Amino acid sequence: MKRSLTILCLGIVGAILAYSTFYLSATSAARAAQKSAMPELVWLREEFKLSDADFQHISELHAAYLPKCREICGQVAAKDRELRAMLAQTNNVTPEMEKKLAEIASLRAQCQKNMLEHFYAVSRAMPADEGRRYLDWIQAQTLCVCDSPSNGVCCEMK
């Protein structure tokens, strides 16, 4: 009985050690990424084969872009709330609603312009071939392109 209990305990300890070793080795890259200054950009470094200097420059560009992005997103959200309040008060499009829609459209256009400028700056900070590949990828991920208004598909990802 004592021998069986010892074997069982050693088996459990061995299983825990094996699981812990596997877990730690399988998650080491993700844990290292979380410790970096810009964990959200670690994938970019690996996907586009960036040098330390290129990655540092892109991290700085990203850090500079975020406050501008957050500011405009906050403005869009505030205008959206104002429009929702207007919508709740009537069942007709009013001149005030039209003005609010134009303000929102203008802010969204500014956001897209800032975003494109950021994408181009990031692509220029990469080696030329990788920068081109990045632009192709990011445009496919972020830009809506009207296919043909006649077929009813507007905003199909290309």
N, C-alpha and C positions, 0 to 999 in steps of 0.2 A: 504494500500500500504506500509506504514511504517513498519507494523508488518510483512508482507511478506518478505521485504528486510532484516529485522532483523533475521528472521528464516533462510533465505537463507545464510546470512553471518555466523550465528552460525553453520549451517550445513557444510559449507565449512571449517571453522576453526576446527570443530570436525573431519572432514574427514582428514584434514592435520595432526592433532594430532594423530589420530588413525594410519595413514600410517607411521608417524615418529616413533611412539612407536613400531610398528611391525617391521619396517626396522631396527631400532637400536637393538632390541632384536634378530632378525634373523641374524644379521651380527656381533654380539658382539664377537663371537669366532674368526672369521676371522680378525677382527680389532685388537684383542689382539695378535693374531699370528704375524701380521705385525709389532707389536711393539717389538717383541722379538729379541734377538741378531741374531738368525739364523732362520728367518721365514720359510726358505725352509725345515727345519727339524722338524717343529712342528708336522706334520702328523706322523712322525716316533715315536715321544714320545707317541702319543695317540694310534697308531696302535699296537705298540709293548710293551705298558704298562711300559714305562721306569720311573725309579725314577729320582728325580732331579739330583742326583750324576751321574747316568748312562747317562742322557741326556747331562749334562755338559761335561762329558768325550767324548762322541760321537761328540759333537759340536766342541771340541778342535781337535779331529781327523779330522773332516771335514775341519776345518780352515787350518790345516797343509797340507791336501791333495790338496786343491784347487790350490795353486800356481804351484805345480808339474804338475797337470793336465793341467792347462792353458799353461804352458811352452811347453809341448809335443804337445798339440793341435795346438799351434802356429807354431811349427816346421813342423807338418804334413801339415798344411795349406800352409806354404811356399813351401814345396816340391811339393804339389799338383799344385800350381801355376806354378812352374818351369816345371813340367811335361806337363801341359796344353800348355805352351808356346812351348815346344818341339813338341807336337802333332800338333800344328798349322803350323809347318814348314815343315812337311813331311807326306808321306802316308805309311811309312815303320817303323817297329820297329828297332830302332838303338841300338847299344851297350850303348850309353848314356841313352836312355830310360830304358833299362833293369837295368842299375845301379840305376837310379832314382826310379824305381819301387821297387827295393830291399831296398833302403833307406827308402822309405815310409812304406814298409812291416815291416822293423825292428822297425821303430818308433811306428807303430800301435801295434806291439807285446809288446813293452815296455809299451805302454799305457795300454794295457789289463793286463799286469802283475801288474802294479801299481794299477790298479783298483781292481783286485782280492785281492791284499795285503790289500787294504783299506777295502774292503768288509769283509775280515776275521777279521781285527782289530775291525771293528764296531761290528761284531757278537760276538766277545769275550768280548766286553764291555757291552753286554746285559745279562740278565738272560739266562741260558743255553737253555731252551725250546724256548724262544723268539729268541735267536740268531740262532738256527737251522731253525726256521720258516723264519727268515729274509734271511738267506742264500738261502733257497729253493726259496723264492720269488724273490730275486735279481738275482739269476742265471737264472730263467725263463724270467726275464725282459731284461737281458743284454747279455746273451751268445748265439751265434749261434752254433748249433750243426748239423753237416752233418748227415742226416738221412741215406741215402744210395746213393752213387754216381751213382749207376746203374739206379735209378728211376728218376734222373734228379733234385731231390730236395736236394739242399745243402744250408743250412742256414735257416732251418725251426726252428722256436722257439719251444722249448720243454717245 
